[in-house]
Every structure is written in structure tokens, then in C-alpha cells.
Amino acid sequence: MRSRSRSPWLALALVLACAACGGNDPTGASNAPASHTVSQGGVRHAPGLNTPQQSCTSCHGADLRGGADAPSCYSCHGKKWS
């Protein structure tokens, strides 16, 4: 029975973890441009997401820290590309 009492807390933790990435991001999963057709982790990405230095810099900036049209990739990915 003890594991049942943890279920609501685990569910809440999962919801909060999912909401933490892009929660305040105006171009998050629901507002991503139409060109972002690949869903990964519940967030839409553009094709070429595995090569961001070649594929994402035109909008997300040369250093992927955001540009006029797009947020920083580091807000969700940390220093993955450093």
C-alpha cells in the first residue's frame, strides 16, 4: 500500500518536470513555427535538431542562446552543445 501513496506525488513530479521546460517560452511546443515538425520530449523541433550548429543558428543565434525570432536552446538543453 505504501507505493500507492507515492503515486500522486510521482505524477505531480512528472507534470512539474514536463512543465519546467519551455513553460514560459513563447515559442514552446504549442507555439513553435510550422517548420518545427519533429516532436521530441513533447516539444516541437525543426528537422536537423541533432546538428544544431548547422541547422538552428539562423533563428536561435550563432551560439544557440536565442535570437530575435527564437528562444535560447540552453533554456531546455543546458550546455549540451558546449
mmCIF file of the N, C-alpha and C atoms, coordinates in Angstrom:
data_MODEL
# 
_entry.id   MODEL 
# 
loop_
_atom_site.group_PDB 
_atom_site.id 
_atom_site.type_symbol 
_atom_site.label_atom_id 
_atom_site.label_alt_id 
_atom_site.label_comp_id 
_atom_site.label_asym_id 
_atom_site.label_entity_id 
_atom_site.label_seq_id 
_atom_site.pdbx_PDB_ins_code 
_atom_site.Cartn_x 
_atom_site.Cartn_y 
_atom_site.Cartn_z 
_atom_site.occupancy 
_atom_site.B_iso_or_equiv 
_atom_site.pdbx_formal_charge 
_atom_site.auth_seq_id 
_atom_site.auth_comp_id 
_atom_site.auth_asym_id 
_atom_site.auth_atom_id 
_atom_site.pdbx_PDB_model_num 
ATOM 1   N N  . MET A 1 1  ? 0.808  -1.204 0.000   1.00 0.00 ? 1  MET A N  1 
ATOM 2   C CA . MET A 1 1  ? 0.000  0.000  0.000   1.00 0.00 ? 1  MET A CA 1 
ATOM 3   C C  . MET A 1 1  ? 0.848  1.263  0.000   1.00 0.00 ? 1  MET A C  1 
ATOM 4   N N  . ARG A 1 2  ? 1.993  1.164  0.536   1.00 0.00 ? 2  ARG A N  1 
ATOM 5   C CA . ARG A 1 2  ? 2.838  2.349  0.614   1.00 0.00 ? 2  ARG A CA 1 
ATOM 6   C C  . ARG A 1 2  ? 3.150  2.913  -0.779  1.00 0.00 ? 2  ARG A C  1 
ATOM 7   N N  . SER A 1 3  ? 3.322  2.053  -1.767  1.00 0.00 ? 3  SER A N  1 
ATOM 8   C CA . SER A 1 3  ? 3.616  2.547  -3.118  1.00 0.00 ? 3  SER A CA 1 
ATOM 9   C C  . SER A 1 3  ? 2.436  3.318  -3.706  1.00 0.00 ? 3  SER A C  1 
ATOM 10  N N  . ARG A 1 4  ? 1.225  2.981  -3.317  1.00 0.00 ? 4  ARG A N  1 
ATOM 11  C CA . ARG A 1 4  ? 0.060  3.727  -3.792  1.00 0.00 ? 4  ARG A CA 1 
ATOM 12  C C  . ARG A 1 4  ? 0.067  5.159  -3.283  1.00 0.00 ? 4  ARG A C  1 
ATOM 13  N N  . SER A 1 5  ? 0.534  5.369  -2.082  1.00 0.00 ? 5  SER A N  1 
ATOM 14  C CA . SER A 1 5  ? 0.556  6.728  -1.537  1.00 0.00 ? 5  SER A CA 1 
ATOM 15  C C  . SER A 1 5  ? 1.586  7.597  -2.253  1.00 0.00 ? 5  SER A C  1 
ATOM 16  N N  . ARG A 1 6  ? 2.550  6.986  -2.907  1.00 0.00 ? 6  ARG A N  1 
ATOM 17  C CA . ARG A 1 6  ? 3.563  7.737  -3.651  1.00 0.00 ? 6  ARG A CA 1 
ATOM 18  C C  . ARG A 1 6  ? 3.079  8.128  -5.040  1.00 0.00 ? 6  ARG A C  1 
ATOM 19  N N  . SER A 1 7  ? 2.100  7.420  -5.550  1.00 0.00 ? 7  SER A N  1 
ATOM 20  C CA . SER A 1 7  ? 1.637  7.658  -6.923  1.00 0.00 ? 7  SER A CA 1 
ATOM 21  C C  . SER A 1 7  ? 1.249  9.100  -7.200  1.00 0.00 ? 7  SER A C  1 
ATOM 22  N N  . PRO A 1 8  ? 0.451  9.737  -6.344  1.00 0.00 ? 8  PRO A N  1 
ATOM 23  C CA . PRO A 1 8  ? 0.106  11.137 -6.643  1.00 0.00 ? 8  PRO A CA 1 
ATOM 24  C C  . PRO A 1 8  ? 1.331  12.049 -6.654  1.00 0.00 ? 8  PRO A C  1 
ATOM 25  N N  . TRP A 1 9  ? 2.281  11.783 -5.785  1.00 0.00 ? 9  TRP A N  1 
ATOM 26  C CA . TRP A 1 9  ? 3.486  12.614 -5.738  1.00 0.00 ? 9  TRP A CA 1 
ATOM 27  C C  . TRP A 1 9  ? 4.346  12.393 -6.969  1.00 0.00 ? 9  TRP A C  1 
ATOM 28  N N  . LEU A 1 10 ? 4.444  11.145 -7.410  1.00 0.00 ? 10 LEU A N  1 
ATOM 29  C CA . LEU A 1 10 ? 5.217  10.869 -8.619  1.00 0.00 ? 10 LEU A CA 1 
ATOM 30  C C  . LEU A 1 10 ? 4.559  11.507 -9.836  1.00 0.00 ? 10 LEU A C  1 
ATOM 31  N N  . ALA A 1 11 ? 3.242  11.439 -9.904  1.00 0.00 ? 11 ALA A N  1 
ATOM 32  C CA . ALA A 1 11 ? 2.524  12.069 -11.011 1.00 0.00 ? 11 ALA A CA 1 
ATOM 33  C C  . ALA A 1 11 ? 2.734  13.575 -11.000 1.00 0.00 ? 11 ALA A C  1 
ATOM 34  N N  . LEU A 1 12 ? 2.665  14.179 -9.836  1.00 0.00 ? 12 LEU A N  1 
ATOM 35  C CA . LEU A 1 12 ? 2.882  15.620 -9.721  1.00 0.00 ? 12 LEU A CA 1 
ATOM 36  C C  . LEU A 1 12 ? 4.303  15.981 -10.136 1.00 0.00 ? 12 LEU A C  1 
ATOM 37  N N  . ALA A 1 13 ? 5.276  15.196 -9.708  1.00 0.00 ? 13 ALA A N  1 
ATOM 38  C CA . ALA A 1 13 ? 6.669  15.456 -10.074 1.00 0.00 ? 13 ALA A CA 1 
ATOM 39  C C  . ALA A 1 13 ? 6.860  15.365 -11.581 1.00 0.00 ? 13 ALA A C  1 
ATOM 40  N N  . LEU A 1 14 ? 6.207  14.394 -12.221 1.00 0.00 ? 14 LEU A N  1 
ATOM 41  C CA . LEU A 1 14 ? 6.313  14.254 -13.666 1.00 0.00 ? 14 LEU A CA 1 
ATOM 42  C C  . LEU A 1 14 ? 5.705  15.453 -14.386 1.00 0.00 ? 14 LEU A C  1 
ATOM 43  N N  . VAL A 1 15 ? 4.556  15.887 -13.940 1.00 0.00 ? 15 VAL A N  1 
ATOM 44  C CA . VAL A 1 15 ? 3.900  17.043 -14.544 1.00 0.00 ? 15 VAL A CA 1 
ATOM 45  C C  . VAL A 1 15 ? 4.768  18.289 -14.394 1.00 0.00 ? 15 VAL A C  1 
ATOM 46  N N  . LEU A 1 16 ? 5.328  18.489 -13.217 1.00 0.00 ? 16 LEU A N  1 
ATOM 47  C CA . LEU A 1 16 ? 6.177  19.664 -12.991 1.00 0.00 ? 16 LEU A CA 1 
ATOM 48  C C  . LEU A 1 16 ? 7.448  19.600 -13.820 1.00 0.00 ? 16 LEU A C  1 
ATOM 49  N N  . ALA A 1 17 ? 8.022  18.415 -13.951 1.00 0.00 ? 17 ALA A N  1 
ATOM 50  C CA . ALA A 1 17 ? 9.232  18.270 -14.756 1.00 0.00 ? 17 ALA A CA 1 
ATOM 51  C C  . ALA A 1 17 ? 8.946  18.579 -16.218 1.00 0.00 ? 17 ALA A C  1 
ATOM 52  N N  . CYS A 1 18 ? 7.827  18.109 -16.722 1.00 0.00 ? 18 CYS A N  1 
ATOM 53  C CA . CYS A 1 18 ? 7.461  18.391 -18.121 1.00 0.00 ? 18 CYS A CA 1 
ATOM 54  C C  . CYS A 1 18 ? 7.167  19.866 -18.334 1.00 0.00 ? 18 CYS A C  1 
ATOM 55  N N  . ALA A 1 19 ? 6.538  20.489 -17.366 1.00 0.00 ? 19 ALA A N  1 
ATOM 56  C CA . ALA A 1 19 ? 6.182  21.903 -17.496 1.00 0.00 ? 19 ALA A CA 1 
ATOM 57  C C  . ALA A 1 19 ? 7.395  22.813 -17.363 1.00 0.00 ? 19 ALA A C  1 
ATOM 58  N N  . ALA A 1 20 ? 8.439  22.341 -16.694 1.00 0.00 ? 20 ALA A N  1 
ATOM 59  C CA . ALA A 1 20 ? 9.610  23.182 -16.454 1.00 0.00 ? 20 ALA A CA 1 
ATOM 60  C C  . ALA A 1 20 ? 10.320 23.575 -17.737 1.00 0.00 ? 20 ALA A C  1 
ATOM 61  N N  . CYS A 1 21 ? 10.298 22.730 -18.721 1.00 0.00 ? 21 CYS A N  1 
ATOM 62  C CA . CYS A 1 21 ? 10.987 23.021 -19.973 1.00 0.00 ? 21 CYS A CA 1 
ATOM 63  C C  . CYS A 1 21 ? 10.067 23.785 -20.903 1.00 0.00 ? 21 CYS A C  1 
ATOM 64  N N  . GLY A 1 22 ? 10.345 25.043 -21.078 1.00 0.00 ? 22 GLY A N  1 
ATOM 65  C CA . GLY A 1 22 ? 9.570  25.847 -22.012 1.00 0.00 ? 22 GLY A CA 1 
ATOM 66  C C  . GLY A 1 22 ? 8.272  26.388 -21.465 1.00 0.00 ? 22 GLY A C  1 
ATOM 67  N N  . GLY A 1 23 ? 8.070  26.288 -20.178 1.00 0.00 ? 23 GLY A N  1 
ATOM 68  C CA . GLY A 1 23 ? 6.827  26.764 -19.602 1.00 0.00 ? 23 GLY A CA 1 
ATOM 69  C C  . GLY A 1 23 ? 6.567  28.235 -19.860 1.00 0.00 ? 23 GLY A C  1 
ATOM 70  N N  . ASN A 1 24 ? 7.606  29.049 -19.860 1.00 0.00 ? 24 ASN A N  1 
ATOM 71  C CA . ASN A 1 24 ? 7.466  30.479 -20.110 1.00 0.00 ? 24 ASN A CA 1 
ATOM 72  C C  . ASN A 1 24 ? 7.954  30.861 -21.494 1.00 0.00 ? 24 ASN A C  1 
ATOM 73  N N  . ASP A 1 25 ? 8.195  29.872 -22.309 1.00 0.00 ? 25 ASP A N  1 
ATOM 74  C CA . ASP A 1 25 ? 8.759  30.084 -23.621 1.00 0.00 ? 25 ASP A CA 1 
ATOM 75  C C  . ASP A 1 25 ? 7.645  30.378 -24.626 1.00 0.00 ? 25 ASP A C  1 
ATOM 76  N N  . PRO A 1 26 ? 7.609  31.557 -25.218 1.00 0.00 ? 26 PRO A N  1 
ATOM 77  C CA . PRO A 1 26 ? 6.545  31.899 -26.150 1.00 0.00 ? 26 PRO A CA 1 
ATOM 78  C C  . PRO A 1 26 ? 6.581  31.084 -27.438 1.00 0.00 ? 26 PRO A C  1 
ATOM 79  N N  . THR A 1 27 ? 7.680  30.404 -27.726 1.00 0.00 ? 27 THR A N  1 
ATOM 80  C CA . THR A 1 27 ? 7.728  29.549 -28.906 1.00 0.00 ? 27 THR A CA 1 
ATOM 81  C C  . THR A 1 27 ? 7.805  28.089 -28.495 1.00 0.00 ? 27 THR A C  1 
ATOM 82  N N  . GLY A 1 28 ? 7.236  27.743 -27.373 1.00 0.00 ? 28 GLY A N  1 
ATOM 83  C CA . GLY A 1 28 ? 7.235  26.378 -26.878 1.00 0.00 ? 28 GLY A CA 1 
ATOM 84  C C  . GLY A 1 28 ? 6.463  25.448 -27.783 1.00 0.00 ? 28 GLY A C  1 
ATOM 85  N N  . ALA A 1 29 ? 6.162  24.270 -27.278 1.00 0.00 ? 29 ALA A N  1 
ATOM 86  C CA . ALA A 1 29 ? 5.568  23.205 -28.090 1.00 0.00 ? 29 ALA A CA 1 
ATOM 87  C C  . ALA A 1 29 ? 4.323  23.662 -28.843 1.00 0.00 ? 29 ALA A C  1 
ATOM 88  N N  . SER A 1 30 ? 3.458  24.439 -28.221 1.00 0.00 ? 30 SER A N  1 
ATOM 89  C CA . SER A 1 30 ? 2.211  24.809 -28.887 1.00 0.00 ? 30 SER A CA 1 
ATOM 90  C C  . SER A 1 30 ? 2.375  26.005 -29.822 1.00 0.00 ? 30 SER A C  1 
ATOM 91  N N  . ASN A 1 31 ? 3.419  26.793 -29.673 1.00 0.00 ? 31 ASN A N  1 
ATOM 92  C CA . ASN A 1 31 ? 3.600  27.989 -30.493 1.00 0.00 ? 31 ASN A CA 1 
ATOM 93  C C  . ASN A 1 31 ? 4.802  27.899 -31.426 1.00 0.00 ? 31 ASN A C  1 
ATOM 94  N N  . ALA A 1 32 ? 5.379  26.722 -31.552 1.00 0.00 ? 32 ALA A N  1 
ATOM 95  C CA . ALA A 1 32 ? 6.544  26.575 -32.421 1.00 0.00 ? 32 ALA A CA 1 
ATOM 96  C C  . ALA A 1 32 ? 6.137  26.837 -33.872 1.00 0.00 ? 32 ALA A C  1 
ATOM 97  N N  . PRO A 1 33 ? 7.072  27.331 -34.679 1.00 0.00 ? 33 PRO A N  1 
ATOM 98  C CA . PRO A 1 33 ? 6.763  27.576 -36.092 1.00 0.00 ? 33 PRO A CA 1 
ATOM 99  C C  . PRO A 1 33 ? 6.365  26.283 -36.807 1.00 0.00 ? 33 PRO A C  1 
ATOM 100 N N  . ALA A 1 34 ? 5.656  26.415 -37.898 1.00 0.00 ? 34 ALA A N  1 
ATOM 101 C CA . ALA A 1 34 ? 5.195  25.251 -38.665 1.00 0.00 ? 34 ALA A CA 1 
ATOM 102 C C  . ALA A 1 34 ? 6.361  24.393 -39.160 1.00 0.00 ? 34 ALA A C  1 
ATOM 103 N N  . SER A 1 35 ? 7.526  24.993 -39.325 1.00 0.00 ? 35 SER A N  1 
ATOM 104 C CA . SER A 1 35 ? 8.695  24.234 -39.789 1.00 0.00 ? 35 SER A CA 1 
ATOM 105 C C  . SER A 1 35 ? 9.218  23.264 -38.733 1.00 0.00 ? 35 SER A C  1 
ATOM 106 N N  . HIS A 1 36 ? 8.776  23.414 -37.509 1.00 0.00 ? 36 HIS A N  1 
ATOM 107 C CA . HIS A 1 36 ? 9.201  22.535 -36.412 1.00 0.00 ? 36 HIS A CA 1 
ATOM 108 C C  . HIS A 1 36 ? 8.255  21.335 -36.353 1.00 0.00 ? 36 HIS A C  1 
ATOM 109 N N  . THR A 1 37 ? 8.603  20.322 -37.127 1.00 0.00 ? 37 THR A N  1 
ATOM 110 C CA . THR A 1 37 ? 7.716  19.169 -37.319 1.00 0.00 ? 37 THR A CA 1 
ATOM 111 C C  . THR A 1 37 ? 8.130  17.932 -36.537 1.00 0.00 ? 37 THR A C  1 
ATOM 112 N N  . VAL A 1 38 ? 9.257  17.990 -35.834 1.00 0.00 ? 38 VAL A N  1 
ATOM 113 C CA . VAL A 1 38 ? 9.753  16.833 -35.088 1.00 0.00 ? 38 VAL A CA 1 
ATOM 114 C C  . VAL A 1 38 ? 9.440  17.034 -33.612 1.00 0.00 ? 38 VAL A C  1 
ATOM 115 N N  . SER A 1 39 ? 8.680  16.105 -33.045 1.00 0.00 ? 39 SER A N  1 
ATOM 116 C CA . SER A 1 39 ? 8.361  16.194 -31.623 1.00 0.00 ? 39 SER A CA 1 
ATOM 117 C C  . SER A 1 39 ? 9.374  15.376 -30.840 1.00 0.00 ? 39 SER A C  1 
ATOM 118 N N  . GLN A 1 40 ? 10.021 16.023 -29.892 1.00 0.00 ? 40 GLN A N  1 
ATOM 119 C CA . GLN A 1 40 ? 10.978 15.327 -29.036 1.00 0.00 ? 40 GLN A CA 1 
ATOM 120 C C  . GLN A 1 40 ? 10.779 15.831 -27.617 1.00 0.00 ? 40 GLN A C  1 
ATOM 121 N N  . GLY A 1 41 ? 10.464 14.936 -26.736 1.00 0.00 ? 41 GLY A N  1 
ATOM 122 C CA . GLY A 1 41 ? 10.220 15.316 -25.349 1.00 0.00 ? 41 GLY A CA 1 
ATOM 123 C C  . GLY A 1 41 ? 9.005  16.208 -25.201 1.00 0.00 ? 41 GLY A C  1 
ATOM 124 N N  . GLY A 1 42 ? 8.058  16.106 -26.118 1.00 0.00 ? 42 GLY A N  1 
ATOM 125 C CA . GLY A 1 42 ? 6.862  16.923 -26.050 1.00 0.00 ? 42 GLY A CA 1 
ATOM 126 C C  . GLY A 1 42 ? 7.032  18.331 -26.583 1.00 0.00 ? 42 GLY A C  1 
ATOM 127 N N  . VAL A 1 43 ? 8.200  18.616 -27.152 1.00 0.00 ? 43 VAL A N  1 
ATOM 128 C CA . VAL A 1 43 ? 8.485  19.937 -27.708 1.00 0.00 ? 43 VAL A CA 1 
ATOM 129 C C  . VAL A 1 43 ? 8.793  19.772 -29.184 1.00 0.00 ? 43 VAL A C  1 
ATOM 130 N N  . ARG A 1 44 ? 8.215  20.652 -29.996 1.00 0.00 ? 44 ARG A N  1 
ATOM 131 C CA . ARG A 1 44 ? 8.460  20.579 -31.435 1.00 0.00 ? 44 ARG A CA 1 
ATOM 132 C C  . ARG A 1 44 ? 9.796  21.213 -31.794 1.00 0.00 ? 44 ARG A C  1 
ATOM 133 N N  . HIS A 1 45 ? 10.573 20.485 -32.594 1.00 0.00 ? 45 HIS A N  1 
ATOM 134 C CA . HIS A 1 45 ? 11.866 20.942 -33.092 1.00 0.00 ? 45 HIS A CA 1 
ATOM 135 C C  . HIS A 1 45 ? 11.831 20.914 -34.615 1.00 0.00 ? 45 HIS A C  1 
ATOM 136 N N  . ALA A 1 46 ? 12.732 21.635 -35.230 1.00 0.00 ? 46 ALA A N  1 
ATOM 137 C CA . ALA A 1 46 ? 12.866 21.598 -36.687 1.00 0.00 ? 46 ALA A CA 1 
ATOM 138 C C  . ALA A 1 46 ? 13.705 20.385 -37.082 1.00 0.00 ? 46 ALA A C  1 
ATOM 139 N N  . PRO A 1 47 ? 13.532 19.882 -38.297 1.00 0.00 ? 47 PRO A N  1 
ATOM 140 C CA . PRO A 1 47 ? 14.429 18.833 -38.782 1.00 0.00 ? 47 PRO A CA 1 
ATOM 141 C C  . PRO A 1 47 ? 15.868 19.344 -38.688 1.00 0.00 ? 47 PRO A C  1 
ATOM 142 N N  . GLY A 1 48 ? 16.776 18.471 -38.380 1.00 0.00 ? 48 GLY A N  1 
ATOM 143 C CA . GLY A 1 48 ? 18.167 18.876 -38.200 1.00 0.00 ? 48 GLY A CA 1 
ATOM 144 C C  . GLY A 1 48 ? 18.506 19.173 -36.751 1.00 0.00 ? 48 GLY A C  1 
ATOM 145 N N  . LEU A 1 49 ? 17.601 18.836 -35.842 1.00 0.00 ? 49 LEU A N  1 
ATOM 146 C CA . LEU A 1 49 ? 17.821 19.140 -34.440 1.00 0.00 ? 49 LEU A CA 1 
ATOM 147 C C  . LEU A 1 49 ? 19.051 18.469 -33.865 1.00 0.00 ? 49 LEU A C  1 
ATOM 148 N N  . ASN A 1 50 ? 19.523 17.403 -34.485 1.00 0.00 ? 50 ASN A N  1 
ATOM 149 C CA . ASN A 1 50 ? 20.716 16.719 -33.973 1.00 0.00 ? 50 ASN A CA 1 
ATOM 150 C C  . ASN A 1 50 ? 22.010 17.390 -34.414 1.00 0.00 ? 50 ASN A C  1 
ATOM 151 N N  . THR A 1 51 ? 21.900 18.368 -35.282 1.00 0.00 ? 51 THR A N  1 
ATOM 152 C CA . THR A 1 51 ? 23.067 19.152 -35.717 1.00 0.00 ? 51 THR A CA 1 
ATOM 153 C C  . THR A 1 51 ? 22.724 20.637 -35.569 1.00 0.00 ? 51 THR A C  1 
ATOM 154 N N  . PRO A 1 52 ? 22.509 21.094 -34.355 1.00 0.00 ? 52 PRO A N  1 
ATOM 155 C CA . PRO A 1 52 ? 22.025 22.464 -34.143 1.00 0.00 ? 52 PRO A CA 1 
ATOM 156 C C  . PRO A 1 52 ? 22.977 23.545 -34.632 1.00 0.00 ? 52 PRO A C  1 
ATOM 157 N N  . GLN A 1 53 ? 24.291 23.316 -34.576 1.00 0.00 ? 53 GLN A N  1 
ATOM 158 C CA . GLN A 1 53 ? 25.232 24.343 -35.036 1.00 0.00 ? 53 GLN A CA 1 
ATOM 159 C C  . GLN A 1 53 ? 25.093 24.581 -36.537 1.00 0.00 ? 53 GLN A C  1 
ATOM 160 N N  . GLN A 1 54 ? 24.589 23.600 -37.263 1.00 0.00 ? 54 GLN A N  1 
ATOM 161 C CA . GLN A 1 54 ? 24.388 23.759 -38.696 1.00 0.00 ? 54 GLN A CA 1 
ATOM 162 C C  . GLN A 1 54 ? 22.936 24.094 -39.042 1.00 0.00 ? 54 GLN A C  1 
ATOM 163 N N  . SER A 1 55 ? 21.990 23.646 -38.215 1.00 0.00 ? 55 SER A N  1 
ATOM 164 C CA . SER A 1 55 ? 20.584 23.724 -38.590 1.00 0.00 ? 55 SER A CA 1 
ATOM 165 C C  . SER A 1 55 ? 19.757 24.775 -37.865 1.00 0.00 ? 55 SER A C  1 
ATOM 166 N N  . CYS A 1 56 ? 20.191 25.218 -36.707 1.00 0.00 ? 56 CYS A N  1 
ATOM 167 C CA . CYS A 1 56 ? 19.316 26.040 -35.866 1.00 0.00 ? 56 CYS A CA 1 
ATOM 168 C C  . CYS A 1 56 ? 19.782 27.474 -35.643 1.00 0.00 ? 56 CYS A C  1 
ATOM 169 N N  . THR A 1 57 ? 20.987 27.782 -36.088 1.00 0.00 ? 57 THR A N  1 
ATOM 170 C CA . THR A 1 57 ? 21.571 29.083 -35.764 1.00 0.00 ? 57 THR A CA 1 
ATOM 171 C C  . THR A 1 57 ? 20.903 30.267 -36.450 1.00 0.00 ? 57 THR A C  1 
ATOM 172 N N  . SER A 1 58 ? 20.248 30.042 -37.578 1.00 0.00 ? 58 SER A N  1 
ATOM 173 C CA . SER A 1 58 ? 19.645 31.182 -38.270 1.00 0.00 ? 58 SER A CA 1 
ATOM 174 C C  . SER A 1 58 ? 18.544 31.833 -37.424 1.00 0.00 ? 58 SER A C  1 
ATOM 175 N N  . CYS A 1 59 ? 17.891 31.073 -36.593 1.00 0.00 ? 59 CYS A N  1 
ATOM 176 C CA . CYS A 1 59 ? 16.847 31.640 -35.722 1.00 0.00 ? 59 CYS A CA 1 
ATOM 177 C C  . CYS A 1 59 ? 17.278 31.720 -34.257 1.00 0.00 ? 59 CYS A C  1 
ATOM 178 N N  . HIS A 1 60 ? 17.971 30.684 -33.791 1.00 0.00 ? 60 HIS A N  1 
ATOM 179 C CA . HIS A 1 60 ? 18.323 30.607 -32.371 1.00 0.00 ? 60 HIS A CA 1 
ATOM 180 C C  . HIS A 1 60 ? 19.648 31.283 -32.053 1.00 0.00 ? 60 HIS A C  1 
ATOM 181 N N  . GLY A 1 61 ? 20.299 31.865 -33.044 1.00 0.00 ? 61 GLY A N  1 
ATOM 182 C CA . GLY A 1 61 ? 21.550 32.589 -32.840 1.00 0.00 ? 61 GLY A CA 1 
ATOM 183 C C  . GLY A 1 61 ? 22.770 31.711 -33.040 1.00 0.00 ? 61 GLY A C  1 
ATOM 184 N N  . ALA A 1 62 ? 23.874 32.334 -33.397 1.00 0.00 ? 62 ALA A N  1 
ATOM 185 C CA . ALA A 1 62 ? 25.117 31.614 -33.677 1.00 0.00 ? 62 ALA A CA 1 
ATOM 186 C C  . ALA A 1 62 ? 25.579 30.774 -32.497 1.00 0.00 ? 62 ALA A C  1 
ATOM 187 N N  . ASP A 1 63 ? 25.280 31.236 -31.287 1.00 0.00 ? 63 ASP A N  1 
ATOM 188 C CA . ASP A 1 63 ? 25.685 30.491 -30.094 1.00 0.00 ? 63 ASP A CA 1 
ATOM 189 C C  . ASP A 1 63 ? 24.518 29.713 -29.480 1.00 0.00 ? 63 ASP A C  1 
ATOM 190 N N  . LEU A 1 64 ? 23.383 29.649 -30.181 1.00 0.00 ? 64 LEU A N  1 
ATOM 191 C CA . LEU A 1 64 ? 22.170 28.944 -29.754 1.00 0.00 ? 64 LEU A CA 1 
ATOM 192 C C  . LEU A 1 64 ? 21.557 29.524 -28.483 1.00 0.00 ? 64 LEU A C  1 
ATOM 193 N N  . ARG A 1 65 ? 21.928 30.753 -28.155 1.00 0.00 ? 65 ARG A N  1 
ATOM 194 C CA . ARG A 1 65 ? 21.411 31.383 -26.933 1.00 0.00 ? 65 ARG A CA 1 
ATOM 195 C C  . ARG A 1 65 ? 20.196 32.267 -27.211 1.00 0.00 ? 65 ARG A C  1 
ATOM 196 N N  . GLY A 1 66 ? 19.610 32.098 -28.369 1.00 0.00 ? 66 GLY A N  1 
ATOM 197 C CA . GLY A 1 66 ? 18.393 32.830 -28.695 1.00 0.00 ? 66 GLY A CA 1 
ATOM 198 C C  . GLY A 1 66 ? 18.649 33.967 -29.652 1.00 0.00 ? 66 GLY A C  1 
ATOM 199 N N  . GLY A 1 67 ? 17.633 34.300 -30.376 1.00 0.00 ? 67 GLY A N  1 
ATOM 200 C CA . GLY A 1 67 ? 17.707 35.393 -31.325 1.00 0.00 ? 67 GLY A CA 1 
ATOM 201 C C  . GLY A 1 67 ? 16.411 36.168 -31.272 1.00 0.00 ? 67 GLY A C  1 
ATOM 202 N N  . ALA A 1 68 ? 16.234 37.047 -32.211 1.00 0.00 ? 68 ALA A N  1 
ATOM 203 C CA . ALA A 1 68 ? 15.024 37.867 -32.244 1.00 0.00 ? 68 ALA A CA 1 
ATOM 204 C C  . ALA A 1 68 ? 13.782 37.008 -32.454 1.00 0.00 ? 68 ALA A C  1 
ATOM 205 N N  . ASP A 1 69 ? 13.938 35.887 -33.159 1.00 0.00 ? 69 ASP A N  1 
ATOM 206 C CA . ASP A 1 69 ? 12.788 35.053 -33.501 1.00 0.00 ? 69 ASP A CA 1 
ATOM 207 C C  . ASP A 1 69 ? 12.623 33.805 -32.649 1.00 0.00 ? 69 ASP A C  1 
ATOM 208 N N  . ALA A 1 70 ? 13.613 33.458 -31.851 1.00 0.00 ? 70 ALA A N  1 
ATOM 209 C CA . ALA A 1 70 ? 13.545 32.178 -31.147 1.00 0.00 ? 70 ALA A CA 1 
ATOM 210 C C  . ALA A 1 70 ? 14.254 32.249 -29.790 1.00 0.00 ? 70 ALA A C  1 
ATOM 211 N N  . PRO A 1 71 ? 13.829 31.421 -28.853 1.00 0.00 ? 71 PRO A N  1 
ATOM 212 C CA . PRO A 1 71 ? 14.444 31.411 -27.523 1.00 0.00 ? 71 PRO A CA 1 
ATOM 213 C C  . PRO A 1 71 ? 15.787 30.675 -27.535 1.00 0.00 ? 71 PRO A C  1 
ATOM 214 N N  . SER A 1 72 ? 16.491 30.756 -26.442 1.00 0.00 ? 72 SER A N  1 
ATOM 215 C CA . SER A 1 72 ? 17.736 30.038 -26.266 1.00 0.00 ? 72 SER A CA 1 
ATOM 216 C C  . SER A 1 72 ? 17.489 28.536 -26.203 1.00 0.00 ? 72 SER A C  1 
ATOM 217 N N  . CYS A 1 73 ? 18.299 27.780 -26.897 1.00 0.00 ? 73 CYS A N  1 
ATOM 218 C CA . CYS A 1 73 ? 18.206 26.320 -26.822 1.00 0.00 ? 73 CYS A CA 1 
ATOM 219 C C  . CYS A 1 73 ? 18.643 25.836 -25.443 1.00 0.00 ? 73 CYS A C  1 
ATOM 220 N N  . TYR A 1 74 ? 19.495 26.616 -24.798 1.00 0.00 ? 74 TYR A N  1 
ATOM 221 C CA . TYR A 1 74 ? 20.018 26.241 -23.491 1.00 0.00 ? 74 TYR A CA 1 
ATOM 222 C C  . TYR A 1 74 ? 18.956 26.289 -22.395 1.00 0.00 ? 74 TYR A C  1 
ATOM 223 N N  . SER A 1 75 ? 17.841 26.959 -22.650 1.00 0.00 ? 75 SER A N  1 
ATOM 224 C CA . SER A 1 75 ? 16.794 27.012 -21.631 1.00 0.00 ? 75 SER A CA 1 
ATOM 225 C C  . SER A 1 75 ? 16.242 25.621 -21.333 1.00 0.00 ? 75 SER A C  1 
ATOM 226 N N  . CYS A 1 76 ? 16.311 24.726 -22.298 1.00 0.00 ? 76 CYS A N  1 
ATOM 227 C CA . CYS A 1 76 ? 15.877 23.334 -22.070 1.00 0.00 ? 76 CYS A CA 1 
ATOM 228 C C  . CYS A 1 76 ? 17.038 22.349 -22.104 1.00 0.00 ? 76 CYS A C  1 
ATOM 229 N N  . HIS A 1 77 ? 18.036 22.618 -22.949 1.00 0.00 ? 77 HIS A N  1 
ATOM 230 C CA . HIS A 1 77 ? 19.079 21.635 -23.174 1.00 0.00 ? 77 HIS A CA 1 
ATOM 231 C C  . HIS A 1 77 ? 20.326 21.837 -22.330 1.00 0.00 ? 77 HIS A C  1 
ATOM 232 N N  . GLY A 1 78 ? 20.416 22.883 -21.560 1.00 0.00 ? 78 GLY A N  1 
ATOM 233 C CA . GLY A 1 78 ? 21.628 23.129 -20.784 1.00 0.00 ? 78 GLY A CA 1 
ATOM 234 C C  . GLY A 1 78 ? 22.813 23.349 -21.707 1.00 0.00 ? 78 GLY A C  1 
ATOM 235 N N  . LYS A 1 79 ? 23.946 22.852 -21.330 1.00 0.00 ? 79 LYS A N  1 
ATOM 236 C CA . LYS A 1 79 ? 25.163 23.052 -22.119 1.00 0.00 ? 79 LYS A CA 1 
ATOM 237 C C  . LYS A 1 79 ? 25.456 21.841 -22.992 1.00 0.00 ? 79 LYS A C  1 
ATOM 238 N N  . LYS A 1 80 ? 24.418 21.226 -23.516 1.00 0.00 ? 80 LYS A N  1 
ATOM 239 C CA . LYS A 1 80 ? 24.553 20.017 -24.311 1.00 0.00 ? 80 LYS A CA 1 
ATOM 240 C C  . LYS A 1 80 ? 25.524 20.182 -25.479 1.00 0.00 ? 80 LYS A C  1 
ATOM 241 N N  . TRP A 1 81 ? 25.570 21.368 -26.076 1.00 0.00 ? 81 TRP A N  1 
ATOM 242 C CA . TRP A 1 81 ? 26.378 21.548 -27.270 1.00 0.00 ? 81 TRP A CA 1 
ATOM 243 C C  . TRP A 1 81 ? 27.716 22.231 -27.002 1.00 0.00 ? 81 TRP A C  1 
ATOM 244 N N  . SER A 1 82 ? 28.072 22.418 -25.763 1.00 0.00 ? 82 SER A N  1 
ATOM 245 C CA . SER A 1 82 ? 29.342 23.091 -25.438 1.00 0.00 ? 82 SER A CA 1 
ATOM 246 C C  . SER A 1 82 ? 30.508 22.179 -25.678 1.00 0.00 ? 82 SER A C  1 
# 
